[in-house]
Amino acid sequence: MNVVSVIIPHYNGEDMLYNCINSIYKNISINNFEIIVVDNASTDNSINRIKNSFGNVKIISNKSNLGYSQGCNIGANHANGKYLLFLNNDTEHSEDWIEKLVNFLDSHSKVAAVQPKILNIHNKKLFDYAGGAGGFLDKFCFPFVKGRIFHTLEEDLDQYNNPSRIFWASGAALMIRSEVFNKLEGFEKIYFAYMEEIDLCWRAQSLGYEIWSCTDSYIYHHGPYKNFRKNSMKSLYLNHRNSWILFLKNSYSFNCGISIIIKLFLDWIALLYSLLRLDIKRFVAIIKAHIWLFLYLWKIIKLRQHNKYRLNKLDNIYNGSIVLDYFIKRKKYFSQISLK
């Protein structure tokens, strides 16, 4: 058995994938590991280049784009590592970062999953949009992270350098015990992409495990850092839609429906905010997300009915609203948020 199986879901981006795998080999010292690339029907030359450059990399080719969730699940089915490391193809890395995550899990038996510190590759002084120094969730299922709340990226001044318990580890670089991942039956495929890692970490914690950030391990990610409005229509749509799926599928209680009404109200505020900023992409994305929810509400209800993990109330979900904190109370930094 390998210690680590590195699983990289991939769709196009020849140079990024090459740089990612090359960076893994340059910065790892253990020998018993494997790299598995799950290709979601790429149309560029990336897979041929990897085959010619890295003969030991295992390639799994899907006939269509199955997204992050299913791509990772398929990779896990072909993995034999004690730990599974799900890794975005647009990351580059620091020395021994994988070993540090392995050592952390080896030393903390109650921890199911861990992430490194994730910095922005365009400006390495800043935390990255996708994960920062660890993720959290408010009671309306709006995610936020140490180092990034909505449009505000913090500079890394070593303020989050201590390992800490978090609510979710970023799918950009998430290491999890394979036995836990298999017990949870992997990522929930309905998400396709975005927030499936939050769902996974939620379920792992319902089993009594913890999720941590190991910040002496760090990587760099190609996330946005200047103009968040450049996000694609699809990513905006999936983020809004998946927040609702996460909320309806997993929440312990809706307080007689009051929480659902408040979440709808927050979405209406987001719609108004998008119009005022002439952010038409976000406006349309929210509308599309609501239409999907209306058409497929039955599917989410069925998922909730079969979700035994929702019966376990977790104590580390932020009881406030990160939307109101950020946009109304003007709290831009994680240090301004009181999680207790």
LOKESE-855163 format. One line per 10 residues: number of its first residue (from 0); for each residue x, y, z of C-alpha. Coordinates in Angstrom, 2 decimals, decimal comma, padded with zeros to 5 digits. Example, Ala and Ser with C-alpha at 12.3 -4.5 7.8 and 13.67 -1.06 7.14 Angstrom:
% residues 2
0) 012,30/-004,50/007,80  013,67/-001,06/007,14
% end
This chain:
% residues 340
0) 000,00/000,00/000,00  001,19/003,52/-000,80  001,21/006,15/001,93  -000,43/008,73/-000,33  -002,49/008,61/-003,51  -002,48/012,04/-005,17  -005,68/012,36/-007,21  -005,89/015,20/-009,74  -009,21/015,70/-011,56  -008,45/017,40/-014,85
10) -010,15/019,17/-017,74  -007,87/021,02/-020,16  -005,00/023,28/-019,13  -001,90/021,58/-020,53  000,72/023,83/-018,94  -001,03/023,95/-015,57  -001,24/020,18/-015,28  002,38/019,74/-016,32  003,56/022,38/-013,82  001,45/020,82/-011,06
20) 002,85/017,30/-011,51  006,38/018,57/-012,02  006,05/020,54/-008,77  004,88/017,42/-006,90  007,95/015,47/-007,98  010,28/018,36/-007,12  008,91/018,82/-003,61  008,27/015,31/-002,31  010,77/013,10/-000,50  008,75/009,96/000,25
30) 008,90/007,14/-002,29  005,69/005,21/-001,65  003,17/007,46/-003,34  001,21/007,45/-006,58  -000,22/010,15/-008,81  -003,56/009,55/-010,52  -004,87/011,98/-013,14  -008,58/011,63/-013,88  -009,17/013,28/-017,24  -012,69/014,58/-017,83
40) -012,54/014,35/-021,64  -009,97/017,10/-022,23  -009,74/018,48/-025,76  -006,14/019,72/-025,59  -002,80/017,90/-025,63  -002,40/017,76/-021,84  -002,78/013,99/-021,39  -000,35/013,11/-024,18  002,18/015,50/-022,68  001,84/013,91/-019,24
50) 002,20/010,41/-020,70  005,39/011,44/-022,49  006,83/013,38/-019,54  005,87/011,35/-016,47  005,74/007,64/-017,16  004,71/006,69/-013,60  001,54/008,78/-013,57  -001,64/006,73/-013,81  -004,14/008,17/-016,29  -007,88/007,48/-016,11
60) -009,84/008,82/-019,09  -013,55/009,59/-018,79  -015,72/009,83/-021,89  -017,33/013,08/-020,71  -016,75/015,85/-018,18  -018,02/014,39/-014,90  -016,88/017,35/-012,80  -014,74/017,49/-009,69  -016,96/015,27/-007,53  -017,22/012,26/-009,78
70) -013,71/012,70/-011,12  -012,32/012,44/-007,60  -014,55/009,47/-006,76  -013,34/007,59/-009,83  -009,73/008,37/-008,93  -010,30/007,13/-005,37  -011,70/003,86/-006,73  -008,32/003,25/-008,44  -006,18/004,41/-005,49  -004,45/002,25/-002,89
80) -003,02/004,90/-000,58  -003,56/005,09/003,17  -004,29/008,76/002,59  -006,01/010,32/-000,42  -004,83/013,77/-001,51  -007,31/015,50/-003,81  -005,47/018,24/-005,65  -006,43/020,90/-008,18  -004,43/020,86/-011,40  -003,70/024,61/-011,11
90) -001,55/024,37/-007,97  002,19/024,52/-007,32  003,86/023,55/-004,09  006,45/024,00/-001,37  009,07/021,55/-000,18  007,80/018,54/001,82  004,27/019,91/001,97  002,79/016,45/001,45  004,98/014,89/004,15  003,82/017,54/006,63
100) 000,17/016,66/005,99  000,96/012,95/006,35  002,78/013,54/009,62  -000,14/015,59/010,93  -002,66/012,83/010,23  -000,29/010,21/011,63  -000,12/012,23/014,87  -003,83/013,06/015,21  -006,05/010,01/015,09  -009,29/012,02/015,52
110) -008,60/014,13/012,43  -010,21/012,82/009,24  -008,97/015,47/006,81  -006,43/018,27/006,65  -005,46/021,04/004,25  -002,29/023,13/003,80  -002,17/026,91/003,81  -003,21/028,00/000,31  -001,66/031,19/-001,07  -002,35/033,00/-004,33
120) 000,16/032,18/-007,06  -000,26/035,61/-008,71  000,63/037,41/-005,49  002,27/035,05/-003,03  001,83/037,47/-000,14  -001,94/036,98/-000,29  -004,14/034,12/000,84  -005,98/032,40/-001,97  -009,67/032,56/-002,74  -009,97/028,76/-002,62
130) -009,23/027,82/000,96  -006,84/030,29/002,56  -005,89/028,89/005,95  -009,04/026,83/006,41  -012,77/027,04/005,83  -015,82/027,78/007,98  -019,58/027,84/007,44  -022,39/030,00/008,78  -025,84/028,65/009,66  -027,19/029,61/006,23
140) -024,44/027,61/004,52  -022,42/030,56/003,26  -018,74/029,54/003,38  -015,82/031,75/004,37  -012,16/031,10/005,14  -009,28/032,33/007,23  -007,68/034,86/004,94  -010,61/035,50/002,59  -014,16/036,66/003,15  -016,10/037,25/-000,07
150) -014,11/039,81/-002,12  -011,44/040,58/000,49  -008,15/038,67/000,38  -005,86/039,17/003,38  -002,10/039,45/003,24  -000,33/036,53/004,90  001,40/038,11/007,91  001,74/034,79/009,77  -001,49/035,61/011,63  -002,90/032,13/010,94
160) 000,28/030,09/011,29  -000,86/027,84/014,12  -002,56/024,57/013,17  -006,26/024,88/013,95  -009,54/023,06/013,80  -011,71/024,22/010,89  -015,09/023,24/009,48  -014,01/022,32/005,97  -010,79/021,68/004,10  -010,46/023,10/000,60
170) -010,85/020,76/-002,36  -007,90/022,57/-003,92  -005,69/020,44/-001,66  -007,50/018,08/000,71  -005,87/015,04/002,34  -008,26/012,54/003,93  -007,96/009,07/005,40  -009,02/006,61/002,70  -011,00/004,52/005,21  -013,09/007,59/006,15
180) -013,59/008,61/002,53  -014,76/005,11/001,63  -017,06/004,92/004,65  -018,69/008,18/003,55  -018,98/006,79/-000,01  -016,97/009,69/-001,38  -018,08/013,06/-002,67  -021,76/013,69/-003,34  -021,94/013,83/-007,13  -024,93/016,21/-007,35
190) -022,60/019,16/-006,70  -020,51/018,55/-009,88  -018,08/021,24/-008,70  -017,88/023,62/-005,69  -018,86/022,87/-002,09  -018,68/019,10/-002,39  -015,70/019,22/-000,02  -017,81/021,08/002,55  -020,46/018,39/002,30  -017,79/015,69/002,74
200) -016,26/017,40/005,79  -019,73/017,92/007,29  -020,43/014,20/007,07  -017,00/013,27/008,42  -017,58/015,45/011,48  -020,97/013,83/011,99  -019,02/010,58/012,50  -017,05/012,23/015,31  -013,93/013,19/013,34  -012,32/016,63/013,14
210) -011,06/018,71/010,19  -007,85/020,73/010,57  -005,60/023,19/008,79  -001,87/022,39/008,89  -000,31/025,75/008,07  003,38/024,83/008,10  002,49/023,07/004,84  001,64/025,50/002,04  000,93/025,62/-001,67  000,07/028,18/-004,35
220) -003,16/028,27/-006,34  -004,23/030,08/-009,52  -007,23/031,78/-007,89  -008,57/035,28/-008,63  -007,04/038,12/-006,64  -007,94/041,35/-008,41  -011,33/041,17/-010,10  -013,77/038,63/-008,71  -016,31/039,65/-011,36  -014,24/037,70/-013,87
230) -015,66/034,48/-012,43  -017,52/032,54/-015,09  -021,29/032,37/-015,24  -021,09/028,62/-014,57  -018,97/028,99/-011,42  -021,30/031,69/-010,04  -024,34/029,55/-010,80  -022,87/026,42/-009,21  -021,77/028,30/-006,08  -025,26/029,73/-005,49
240) -027,05/026,51/-006,38  -024,74/024,31/-004,32  -025,05/026,51/-001,25  -028,76/025,72/-001,29  -028,16/022,00/-001,84  -025,72/021,97/001,08  -028,22/023,85/003,27  -031,30/021,76/002,44  -029,47/018,42/002,47  -027,45/018,75/005,68
250) -028,88/021,37/008,05  -029,96/019,91/011,38  -032,92/022,26/011,78  -034,60/025,04/009,77  -036,23/026,63/012,87  -039,75/025,99/011,60  -038,78/027,30/008,17  -037,51/030,67/009,41  -033,93/029,89/008,32  -035,13/029,10/004,80
260) -036,97/032,43/004,59  -033,91/034,33/005,83  -031,67/032,57/003,30  -034,09/033,52/000,52  -034,01/037,12/001,77  -030,20/037,10/001,67  -030,34/035,89/-001,93  -032,67/038,76/-002,81  -030,17/041,16/-001,28  -027,49/039,56/-003,46
270) -029,71/040,06/-006,52  -030,17/043,74/-005,69  -026,46/044,16/-004,99  -025,64/042,59/-008,36  -027,97/044,99/-010,16  -026,52/048,03/-008,40  -023,02/046,94/-009,43  -024,19/046,02/-012,93  -022,92/042,51/-012,27  -025,30/040,90/-014,74
280) -023,52/037,54/-014,71  -024,09/037,10/-010,99  -027,68/038,29/-011,26  -028,50/035,75/-013,97  -026,58/033,01/-012,13  -028,71/033,47/-008,99  -031,91/033,37/-011,04  -030,75/030,19/-012,81  -029,89/028,61/-009,45  -033,38/029,32/-008,12
290) -034,98/027,88/-011,23  -032,93/024,69/-010,87  -033,93/024,41/-007,21  -037,60/024,77/-008,09  -037,38/022,10/-010,80  -035,31/019,64/-008,77  -036,47/020,26/-005,21  -037,78/016,70/-005,11  -034,26/015,42/-005,71  -032,84/017,43/-002,78
300) -035,67/016,29/-000,51  -034,83/012,71/-001,41  -031,14/013,33/-000,65  -032,08/014,79/002,74  -034,33/011,85/003,58  -031,48/009,43/002,91  -028,87/011,56/004,67  -028,45/009,99/008,11  -025,65/012,43/008,98  -028,05/015,41/009,26
310) -029,36/013,91/012,52  -026,10/014,81/014,26  -026,02/018,48/015,28  -022,54/020,00/014,94  -021,24/022,60/017,38  -018,79/024,43/015,12  -021,10/026,02/012,55  -021,00/029,82/012,86  -024,32/030,89/014,38  -024,30/034,29/012,69
320) -024,59/035,44/009,08  -021,33/036,07/007,28  -023,29/037,97/004,60  -024,60/040,50/007,13  -021,23/040,66/008,88  -019,43/041,50/005,66  -021,87/043,71/003,74  -023,76/045,42/006,58  -021,43/045,37/009,60  -018,40/045,85/007,31
330) -016,36/043,05/008,90  -013,83/042,29/006,19  -011,30/040,12/008,04  -011,57/036,76/009,73  -010,14/038,16/012,98  -013,25/040,35/013,25  -015,58/037,34/013,30  -016,41/035,79/016,67  -017,16/032,13/016,00  -018,43/031,41/019,51
% end
